[in-house]
Amino acid sequence: MLAVAEMYVKGVSTRDAEAVMREFGIESLSSTQVSRASKLLDEELEAWRGRPPWRDQVSHSRHALRENAPQRRGA
């Protein structure tokens, strides 16, 4: 699925997607299958875009502060 997601992001055509999937041992990939995968990825992307932006930023900021904070002894 990661390969399909990457092809989706890069705007790969159905024909090119079929060629890539053949490299992974998948002999046939219909345009319907590509469309379904694209629809699922569209839904996931919209859900990600609609998430609260602070949720991930707070977590990463806190982690970054811990990594970069000066070491205090006896605190």
C-alpha positions in Angstrom: 0.0 0.0 0.0 2.9 2.3 0.6 4.0 2.0 -3.0 0.4 2.9 -4.1 0.4 5.9 -1.7 3.7 7.2 -3.1 2.5 6.8 -6.7 -0.7 8.7 -5.7 1.3 11.6 -4.3 3.4 11.7 -7.4 0.4 11.6 -9.7 1.5 8.4 -11.5 -0.9 7.3 -14.2 -2.8 4.0 -14.0 -0.6 2.5 -16.7 2.6 3.5 -14.9 1.1 2.2 -11.6 0.5 -1.2 -13.2 4.1 -1.4 -14.3 5.4 -0.6 -10.8 3.0 -3.1 -9.2 4.3 -5.8 -11.7 7.7 -5.2 -10.1 6.2 -6.2 -6.8 4.8 -9.4 -8.3 1.2 -8.2 -8.8 0.4 -9.2 -12.4 -2.7 -7.1 -12.9 -4.0 -3.9 -11.5 -7.2 -2.6 -12.8 -8.1 1.1 -13.2 -11.0 0.3 -10.7 -8.4 -0.9 -8.1 -6.3 2.2 -8.6 -9.4 4.4 -8.3 -10.4 2.7 -5.1 -7.0 3.1 -3.6 -6.9 6.8 -4.6 -10.3 7.3 -3.0 -9.1 5.8 0.2 -6.0 7.9 0.2 -8.1 11.0 -0.5 -10.2 10.2 2.6 -7.1 9.6 4.7 -5.5 12.9 3.5 -8.7 14.9 4.3 -8.9 13.3 7.8 -5.2 14.2 8.3 -5.8 17.8 7.1 -8.8 18.1 9.4 -7.0 17.0 12.6 -6.2 19.6 15.3 -2.9 21.1 14.2 -1.7 21.4 17.8 -2.0 17.7 18.6 1.2 16.7 16.9 3.1 19.9 17.3 2.8 19.9 21.1 4.1 16.4 21.3 7.0 17.1 19.0 7.8 20.5 20.6 7.9 18.9 24.1 10.2 16.2 22.8 12.5 18.7 21.1 12.7 20.8 24.2 13.8 17.7 26.2 16.4 16.8 23.6 17.9 20.3 23.4 17.4 21.5 27.0 20.6 22.2 28.9 21.4 19.6 31.6 21.0 21.0 35.1 22.5 19.1 38.0 20.6 18.9 41.2 17.3 20.0 39.7 
